[in-house]
């Protein structure tokens, strides 16, 4: 071992699981995960803890004096149509730092996973590309509270911090319903079964707008880089695949993958459209020998309308990360097809 001990807050979430797997692949880190409800098949040691409780954090984190790096990827649960709580998310980070800092004498770095909503692209068109020194969004966001806290807390300390600003996570897992790749795959599979064209469910303007993605293995590599490269000390970085395709460019490729005719733009509410398709989905599971799932829960359909909603370009600049040594990049078109391949291999889609 290298003497590096990573503490991952939110270790059973989408980002936490991916970075835990990456640590396991590297083999030279000791890894401990924090989560509310530990799972039995985790590849790392998990500690069940309520991050909203300073008493529970102090009790559970007291024995972790050998921690050198904290990766904070926890978020307080929220419904898709409800804003994330600034106060609760800020308190959760405060509790972790308050609990671990006094006991971890060798603490070197704290990394926070944030996102591109920092810039306010979800509110409407903004100056592009989004750079790390671009203005904050003019609305409340827990990113700001956490960033201000960690920046103030770090002053005069031997440890450093960093924050990542990814956009639209994409991963190969199938058990996280807030996944645009999974949503597209299930949507396409159902349309093929119904014998209807593969229509784009957003507007004409959104169909031709540029967007971007962050493959989670790419984010995991970037997080390790930020936590270990001295050039990243007390810095924030955009982390995206590096391309900015239009949906109109991706849609024909998706159609070809699923053997569908690329249909016209056809705005619709995905949750309403899928409301009566459960019998179709269950018949497909039987017909193709798919893993048993419920259509109503495997995909978060309102998330699709959120993703396909923006009628303006969304582009993050990666030049700061490139200048400081991170060279990772992903072809988004190929990434989606790779994810579709994994979903087929897992018998999630036919």
C-alpha positions as CSV (number, residue, x, y, z in Angstrom):
1,X,0.0,0.0,0.0
2,X,1.1,3.6,-0.6
3,X,-0.1,4.8,2.7
4,X,-3.1,6.6,1.0
5,X,-6.4,6.0,2.7
6,X,-9.5,7.3,0.9
7,X,-12.7,8.0,2.7
8,X,-15.7,8.2,0.2
9,X,-18.8,9.9,1.5
10,X,-21.8,8.7,-0.5
11,X,-20.0,5.4,-1.4
12,X,-23.1,3.5,-2.6
13,X,-24.3,6.3,-4.9
14,X,-23.6,6.4,-8.6
15,X,-20.4,8.5,-8.3
16,X,-19.2,6.9,-5.0
17,X,-19.5,3.3,-6.4
18,X,-17.6,4.2,-9.5
19,X,-14.7,5.8,-7.7
20,X,-14.6,2.9,-5.2
21,X,-14.3,0.5,-8.2
22,X,-11.6,2.6,-9.7
23,X,-9.6,2.6,-6.4
24,X,-10.0,-1.2,-6.3
25,X,-8.6,-1.4,-9.8
26,X,-5.6,0.8,-8.9
27,X,-4.8,-1.5,-6.0
28,X,-2.6,1.0,-4.1
29,X,-5.3,2.7,-1.9
30,X,-7.1,1.6,1.2
31,X,-10.7,2.6,0.8
32,X,-13.5,3.2,3.3
33,X,-17.0,4.2,2.4
34,X,-19.7,6.1,4.2
35,X,-23.4,5.5,3.4
36,X,-26.7,5.5,5.2
37,X,-27.4,1.8,4.5
38,X,-24.4,-0.4,3.8
39,X,-24.9,-3.1,1.2
40,X,-23.6,-6.7,1.6
41,X,-21.8,-7.1,-1.7
42,X,-19.6,-3.9,-1.6
43,X,-16.0,-4.3,-2.8
44,X,-14.9,-1.9,0.0
45,X,-15.4,-1.5,3.7
46,X,-18.7,0.4,4.4
47,X,-19.7,2.3,7.5
48,X,-23.3,3.1,8.0
49,X,-23.7,6.7,9.2
50,X,-26.3,9.5,9.2
51,X,-24.3,12.5,7.7
52,X,-27.0,14.9,8.9
53,X,-26.1,14.0,12.5
54,X,-22.9,15.4,14.0
55,X,-23.2,13.0,16.9
56,X,-23.4,10.0,14.6
57,X,-20.5,11.3,12.4
58,X,-18.3,11.9,15.5
59,X,-19.0,8.4,16.7
60,X,-18.5,6.5,13.5
61,X,-15.5,8.5,12.1
62,X,-13.6,8.7,15.4
63,X,-11.6,5.4,14.6
64,X,-10.6,6.7,11.1
65,X,-7.4,8.5,12.1
66,X,-5.4,7.1,9.1
67,X,-7.6,8.8,6.4
68,X,-5.5,10.8,4.0
69,X,-8.0,11.8,1.4
70,X,-11.7,12.5,1.6
71,X,-13.9,12.2,-1.6
72,X,-17.3,13.8,-0.9
73,X,-19.9,12.6,-3.3
74,X,-22.9,12.5,-0.9
75,X,-26.2,14.4,-1.6
76,X,-29.3,14.6,0.4
77,X,-32.2,12.7,-1.2
78,X,-34.6,14.8,-3.3
79,X,-37.5,14.4,-5.7
80,X,-36.9,15.2,-9.4
81,X,-39.1,18.3,-9.3
82,X,-37.8,19.6,-5.9
83,X,-34.8,21.8,-5.4
84,X,-32.0,20.2,-3.5
85,X,-31.7,21.6,0.1
86,X,-28.8,24.1,0.5
87,X,-28.9,23.9,4.3
88,X,-29.0,20.1,4.7
89,X,-26.3,19.5,2.0
90,X,-24.1,22.1,3.6
91,X,-24.5,20.6,7.1
92,X,-23.7,17.1,5.8
93,X,-20.3,18.3,4.5
94,X,-19.7,20.3,7.7
95,X,-20.3,17.2,9.8
96,X,-17.9,15.0,7.9
97,X,-15.1,17.6,8.0
98,X,-15.8,18.4,11.7
99,X,-15.6,14.7,12.5
100,X,-12.6,13.7,10.4
101,X,-10.3,16.7,10.6
102,X,-9.5,16.4,14.4
103,X,-8.7,12.6,14.2
104,X,-6.9,12.4,10.8
105,X,-3.6,13.9,11.5
106,X,-2.3,13.0,8.1
107,X,-5.2,14.4,6.1
108,X,-3.9,15.7,2.7
109,X,-6.9,16.5,0.5
110,X,-10.7,16.9,0.5
111,X,-12.4,16.6,-2.9
112,X,-16.0,17.7,-3.6
113,X,-18.2,16.5,-6.5
114,X,-20.3,19.4,-7.7
115,X,-21.6,20.1,-11.2
116,X,-22.1,22.5,-14.1
117,X,-25.3,23.9,-12.6
118,X,-22.8,26.0,-10.8
119,X,-22.9,28.3,-13.9
120,X,-26.7,28.4,-14.2
121,X,-27.0,26.8,-17.6
122,X,-30.3,25.2,-16.4
123,X,-31.9,28.6,-16.1
124,X,-31.4,29.7,-19.7
125,X,-28.6,30.6,-22.2
126,X,-25.4,31.9,-20.6
127,X,-22.0,33.0,-22.1
128,X,-20.1,30.0,-23.4
129,X,-18.0,28.2,-23.0
130,X,-18.5,27.8,-19.2
131,X,-15.1,28.4,-17.6
132,X,-14.1,27.8,-14.0
133,X,-13.9,31.5,-13.4
134,X,-17.4,32.2,-14.9
135,X,-19.9,33.8,-12.6
136,X,-22.0,31.7,-10.3
137,X,-25.7,31.1,-11.1
138,X,-27.9,33.9,-9.7
139,X,-29.9,31.4,-7.6
140,X,-29.3,29.4,-4.4
141,X,-27.2,26.2,-4.8
142,X,-25.6,24.0,-2.2
143,X,-22.4,24.0,-4.3
144,X,-21.8,27.6,-3.3
145,X,-22.3,26.9,0.4
146,X,-20.0,23.9,0.3
147,X,-17.4,25.7,-1.7
148,X,-17.4,28.7,0.5
149,X,-17.2,26.5,3.6
150,X,-14.3,24.3,2.4
151,X,-12.3,27.3,1.1
152,X,-12.6,29.1,4.4
153,X,-11.9,25.9,6.4
154,X,-8.7,25.2,4.4
155,X,-7.0,28.5,5.1
156,X,-3.9,28.0,7.2
157,X,-4.2,24.1,7.0
158,X,-1.7,21.6,5.6
159,X,-4.4,19.8,3.6
160,X,-5.8,21.1,0.3
161,X,-9.1,20.8,-1.5
162,X,-10.6,20.6,-5.0
163,X,-14.0,20.5,-6.7
164,X,-15.2,18.8,-9.9
165,X,-17.9,20.3,-12.1
166,X,-19.1,17.5,-14.4
167,X,-22.3,17.5,-16.5
168,X,-24.9,14.7,-17.0
169,X,-23.3,11.6,-15.6
170,X,-23.2,8.6,-17.9
171,X,-22.4,5.1,-16.6
172,X,-22.6,1.4,-17.4
173,X,-24.7,0.5,-14.3
174,X,-28.4,-0.3,-14.8
175,X,-29.8,0.2,-11.3
176,X,-29.7,4.0,-11.2
177,X,-32.9,5.4,-12.7
178,X,-31.5,8.9,-13.2
179,X,-29.6,7.8,-16.3
180,X,-30.0,9.3,-19.7
181,X,-28.3,6.3,-21.5
182,X,-30.6,3.8,-19.7
183,X,-33.6,6.0,-20.5
184,X,-32.8,6.2,-24.2
185,X,-32.2,2.5,-24.4
186,X,-35.5,1.6,-22.8
187,X,-37.4,4.2,-24.8
188,X,-35.9,2.9,-28.0
189,X,-36.6,-0.7,-27.1
190,X,-40.2,0.0,-26.4
191,X,-40.7,2.0,-29.6
192,X,-39.1,-0.8,-31.6
193,X,-41.5,-3.3,-30.0
194,X,-44.5,-1.1,-30.8
195,X,-43.3,-0.7,-34.4
196,X,-43.2,3.1,-34.3
197,X,-40.4,5.5,-35.5
198,X,-37.7,6.6,-33.1
199,X,-38.9,10.1,-32.5
200,X,-37.0,12.7,-30.5
201,X,-39.2,13.7,-27.5
202,X,-38.0,17.3,-27.1
203,X,-38.4,20.4,-29.2
204,X,-36.9,21.3,-32.5
205,X,-34.6,23.8,-30.9
206,X,-33.3,21.4,-28.3
207,X,-32.8,18.8,-31.0
208,X,-30.2,21.1,-32.6
209,X,-28.7,22.5,-29.4
210,X,-25.2,21.3,-28.4
211,X,-24.9,19.4,-25.1
212,X,-22.3,17.4,-23.2
213,X,-21.8,14.4,-21.0
214,X,-19.4,13.1,-18.3
215,X,-18.6,9.4,-18.4
216,X,-18.2,8.3,-14.8
217,X,-15.0,6.4,-15.3
218,X,-13.5,9.6,-16.7
219,X,-14.7,11.5,-13.7
220,X,-13.2,8.9,-11.4
221,X,-9.8,9.4,-13.1
222,X,-10.1,13.1,-12.9
223,X,-11.0,13.0,-9.1
224,X,-7.8,11.0,-8.4
225,X,-5.8,13.4,-10.4
226,X,-7.2,16.4,-8.6
227,X,-6.6,14.8,-5.2
228,X,-3.0,13.9,-5.9
229,X,-1.5,16.5,-8.3
230,X,-0.1,19.5,-6.5
231,X,-1.2,21.7,-9.4
232,X,-4.8,21.1,-8.4
233,X,-4.5,22.3,-4.8
234,X,-7.5,24.5,-3.9
235,X,-8.8,24.6,-7.5
236,X,-12.0,23.7,-9.3
237,X,-12.2,22.0,-12.7
238,X,-14.8,21.2,-15.3
239,X,-14.8,17.5,-16.1
240,X,-16.7,16.6,-19.3
241,X,-16.0,14.2,-22.2
242,X,-14.6,17.0,-24.3
243,X,-17.0,17.0,-27.2
244,X,-20.3,18.8,-27.5
245,X,-22.6,16.9,-29.9
246,X,-26.1,17.9,-30.9
247,X,-29.0,15.5,-30.2
248,X,-29.6,15.7,-34.0
249,X,-26.2,14.2,-34.5
250,X,-26.6,11.4,-31.9
251,X,-30.2,10.4,-32.7
252,X,-29.5,8.7,-36.1
253,X,-26.6,6.7,-34.5
254,X,-29.0,5.6,-31.7
255,X,-31.7,4.7,-34.3
256,X,-29.2,2.6,-36.2
257,X,-28.0,0.8,-33.1
258,X,-31.5,-0.3,-32.2
259,X,-32.6,-1.0,-35.8
260,X,-35.1,1.8,-35.9
261,X,-36.1,4.4,-38.3
262,X,-35.1,7.8,-37.0
263,X,-38.4,9.5,-36.6
264,X,-39.3,13.2,-36.6
265,X,-39.1,15.5,-33.6
266,X,-42.2,14.8,-31.5
267,X,-42.4,16.7,-28.2
268,X,-44.0,14.6,-25.5
269,X,-44.1,14.1,-21.7
270,X,-42.2,10.9,-21.3
271,X,-43.9,10.1,-18.0
272,X,-47.3,10.4,-19.5
273,X,-46.3,8.5,-22.7
274,X,-44.9,5.6,-20.7
275,X,-47.7,5.5,-18.1
276,X,-49.7,2.7,-20.0
277,X,-46.6,0.8,-21.3
278,X,-46.0,-1.5,-18.3
279,X,-47.8,-4.4,-20.0
280,X,-45.7,-3.9,-23.1
281,X,-42.5,-3.9,-21.0
282,X,-43.5,-7.0,-19.1
283,X,-44.3,-8.9,-22.3
284,X,-40.9,-7.9,-23.6
285,X,-39.2,-9.3,-20.5
286,X,-40.9,-12.6,-21.1
287,X,-40.4,-12.6,-24.8
288,X,-36.6,-11.8,-24.7
289,X,-35.7,-13.3,-21.3
290,X,-34.8,-10.0,-19.8
291,X,-34.0,-9.3,-16.1
292,X,-37.3,-8.7,-14.3
293,X,-37.8,-5.0,-13.8
294,X,-40.7,-2.5,-13.5
295,X,-40.9,0.1,-16.2
296,X,-42.3,2.6,-13.7
297,X,-39.1,2.3,-11.6
298,X,-36.2,1.3,-13.9
299,X,-36.1,4.7,-15.5
300,X,-36.9,8.2,-14.1
301,X,-38.9,9.4,-17.0
302,X,-39.3,13.1,-15.8
303,X,-35.4,13.2,-15.9
304,X,-35.6,12.7,-19.7
305,X,-37.8,15.8,-20.1
306,X,-35.3,17.7,-18.0
307,X,-32.4,16.5,-20.2
308,X,-34.1,17.1,-23.5
309,X,-35.5,20.5,-22.4
310,X,-32.8,23.1,-23.0
311,X,-33.1,24.9,-26.3
312,X,-29.6,26.4,-26.0
313,X,-26.1,25.2,-26.2
314,X,-24.4,23.9,-23.0
315,X,-20.6,23.7,-23.3
316,X,-17.9,23.5,-20.6
317,X,-14.3,24.6,-21.3
318,X,-11.7,21.9,-20.5
319,X,-8.6,24.0,-21.2
320,X,-7.8,24.6,-17.5
321,X,-7.7,20.8,-16.8
322,X,-5.7,20.2,-20.0
323,X,-3.1,22.9,-19.0
324,X,-2.7,21.4,-15.6
325,X,-2.1,17.9,-16.9
326,X,-5.4,16.0,-17.3
327,X,-5.6,14.6,-20.8
328,X,-8.6,12.3,-20.4
329,X,-11.3,12.5,-23.1
330,X,-14.3,10.3,-24.3
331,X,-16.1,10.1,-27.6
332,X,-19.7,10.6,-26.4
333,X,-21.3,8.8,-29.4
334,X,-19.1,5.7,-28.8
335,X,-19.7,5.9,-25.1
336,X,-23.5,5.6,-25.5
337,X,-23.1,2.6,-27.8
338,X,-20.8,1.0,-25.3
339,X,-23.3,1.5,-22.5
340,X,-26.1,0.1,-24.7
341,X,-23.9,-3.0,-25.2
342,X,-23.5,-3.4,-21.4
343,X,-27.3,-3.1,-20.9
344,X,-27.8,-5.8,-23.4
345,X,-25.2,-8.0,-21.8
346,X,-26.9,-7.6,-18.5
347,X,-30.3,-8.5,-20.1
348,X,-31.8,-5.1,-19.3
349,X,-32.8,-4.4,-22.9
350,X,-33.3,-6.8,-25.9
